[in-house]
Amino acid sequence: MPKKFYITTPIYYVNDLPHIGHAYTTIAADVIARFFRLKGYDVFFLTGTDENSQKNVEAAKKVGMPIKKYLDYMAKKWKEAWKVLNISYDYFIRTTSAKHKKAVLKFFKTVYNHNDIYLGSYKGLYCVSCEAFVTKKDLDHQGRCKIHKRKPIMISEENYFFAASKYRKKLLKLLKRKGFVLPEKRKKEVIKYVEKEFGDISITRYKAEWGITAPINKNHKIYVWFDALINYLTAVGYGWNEKMFKKYWPADLHLMAKDIIKFHAALWPTMLMSAGLELPKTIFAHGFLTIEGHKMTKTLGNVVDPIKLAEKYPVDAIRFYLFKHIGFGEDGDFSEEALKNTINNELVNDLGNLVYRVLSLAEKYGYAKLGKKELEKKLKLKKIEKHLRNYELHKALKEIWNFVKETNKYINVKKPWKSKKAKEINYNLLEALRIISILLYPFMPSTSLKICKQLGVKLGKWKDCKFKRFEGKIKKGEYLFKKVK
Ligand code: MSP
């Protein structure tokens, strides 16, 4: 039986269309999912939409659409975006689905039966855009939410609370576990938050207009985060397919940006502890993208639409650029100029020319099917795999690229066009390209398949990343990438 790997992205709010920030997380998850598939894992890759948020309701009103119709329309739009970006998700979850509702009710009742839900009263400031209660430190000097520049509302009502603080000790132990929160530097920040601020949390809203009705009181709707997090259970069968649930749960990796790490690394584990379910293996929070040095906001008008971008540049180039040039885990800047440079230099020169050159040489001077494996020592496969398993995508890509460069160097040094050993040299080059097609597949799946086609081979698995007999039937094709202005 192959090992399983369950990976998730956040489920995104549909008050707007996806931008490059959402695409960044989703492509990262796709890269990781594709890598584990190459490794032979039984991968379950989940993404979807968070539909029970008040801000979606506001967005629907703004465009004058009935909420349900609006949500259907937007979910379709998000799916379309992921199709354009070649996202190989296995399941797309919508929190307004019947399956999810059933799962949430089951979960809520379980936690309630474990005496972890009680009625209390709440008075405090709530930011609808954050979908969270805020305190003074979250507000600017004008009393607006620092992130959304929006005034919070005062809420004073009777609410049901989740007794998260019962699990604080256990949570702190979990947070200290190596590899639970990644990158390591985020760990401290979450621990500090749990020690200083984390406590029982209100999980229903009295007479809210949208959301899942609490099973214990029909006047209350379940708080959107308490509902949303459960999507990770729903998707793999919680409440509707026990066999599947047993197979895939717990999640191996919850991926997101740093903005929502607290919900995932603090609230979520305590919910699972209360429900008596296993805990996810890793919560990984990457950094935030800025655009040409600025925060991406509607007011600045600099929101980058990944679909429009993909109309101008090859999707693989966008995917590649995001992980070659931004340290995964760090904040990073997106710039169109840098993207163009990446295309013109790394993709056209380093990779595209390499493939064209090797195919030309092999067609002209012939190639051996086997020979001395001269290039093999330049391939740092273990290192690449280690980086990918640590989710250090930029480091993996850098190492893969070193191999691309070494292969280029090998041509220049060996000069097959005037060597007696041309066939053996070309054998090394063709095998190097075949291996490169596998290594690059998680990042640039269509480009990899194009390389395979020219080599006349099927895309290999990770275990095929070693020099062996070259079995392809080569046929030179077009250049992989064209220069852009
Ligand atoms: N609906 C919640 C998540 C619930 S998960 C149980 C939510 N949705 S969101 O639409 O606001 O998405 C937030 C996520 O979008 C971030 O964690 C990150 O994955 C991605 N990003 C949004 N803006 C981003 C950047 N500027 N840069 C990088 N990632 C960004 O929160």
Residues whose N, C-alpha, C, O or C-beta is under 5 A from the ligand:
A	BS01	MSP	P10 I11 Y12 Y13 G21 H22 Y24 T25 D50 A228 L229 M256 A257 D259 I260 G287 F288 L289
